Amino acid sequence: MSSKWIPFKIGQPKKQIVSKTVERDFEREYDKLQKLEDQTKKLHKDMKKSTEADIAMSKAAVKISGDLLSNPLCEQDQSFLEFMTALDTAMKRMDSFNQEKVNQIQRTVIDPLKKYSSVFPSLNMAVKRREQALQDYKRLQGKVEKYEEKEKTGPIMVKLHQAREELRPVRDDFDAKNKQLLDEMPKFYHSRIDYFQPSFEALIRAQVVYFTEMHKIFSDLTEQIDQAGLTDEQRERENEAKLSELRALSIVADD
């Protein structure tokens, strides 16, 4: 349903089969469902990208902390080893909670989005069947009108009777399909709120739990490594001073 629905154009019978109001209502309701399908697919795709990025971020953080922990400096400086061990532990805890968050989002948001999207092909097929029934209705109505306009001879009256008999079940079939869709499309559209509200509430809860745990993890980490109690500005000045000392060495001096 990615492209806008456009009914087939055939030779129109003189009698108006479907009122402009009914056809306008049908197109309006179907257009809303087309947009809903596009939005659902986009949200499903974006949520998958988001969780994949989350996993990649936490895995990268664990790898960085592991690389720092294996740095030869850790063998020489006990204080640095303790800092890197604390960082590595924090990153692994973060990765664990992040995986729990992603798993919950997969179950409560991504999977329901995928299941919801799977309903639209059936809806689309029902609309196509309704459109085909409409074309059959118009064709047979035109056939009836053609015989009604002819001179009322015996053979023509027989053909007219046959055409009307052929028209009746086709007309009833279209009326049934049209009524069903007009009744059920608005219900389907309005059901999206009850369907998705639990998913979005679960998404919010998962994020709240995750970031609450992250606050605890990094608060603990700060207490373990922030022994000197220096501000960011003081650390920056210290780093600049040390960098200046390094630049003063002859092996890194500019030619």
Salt bridges, closest charged atoms under 4 A:
GLU23 OE1 - ARG130 NH2 3.20
ASP25 OD1 - ARG28 NH1 2.91
GLU29 OE2 - ARG28 NH2 3.43
GLU29 OE1 - LYS32 NZ 3.51
ASP31 OD1 - LYS4 NZ 3.67
ASP31 OD2 - LYS35 NZ 3.37
GLU37 OE2 - LYS41 NZ 3.33
ASP46 OD2 - LYS42 NZ 2.90
ASP54 OD2 - LYS101 NZ 2.83
ASP67 OD2 - LYS63 NZ 3.00
ASP88 OD2 - LYS92 NZ 3.09
ASP95 OD2 - LYS59 NZ 2.96
ASP136 OD1 - ARG139 NH2 3.92
GLU148 OE2 - ARG164 NH2 2.97
GLU149 OE2 - LYS14 NZ 2.52
GLU165 OE2 - ARG168 NH1 2.90
GLU166 OE1 - LYS143 NZ 3.29
ASP173 OD1 - LYS177 NZ 2.57
ASP183 OD2 - LYS179 NZ 2.89
GLU213 OE2 - LYS216 NZ 3.81
ASP220 OD2 - ARG93 NH1 3.80
ASP226 OD1 - ARG235 NH2 2.27
ASP232 OD1 - ARG235 NH1 3.87
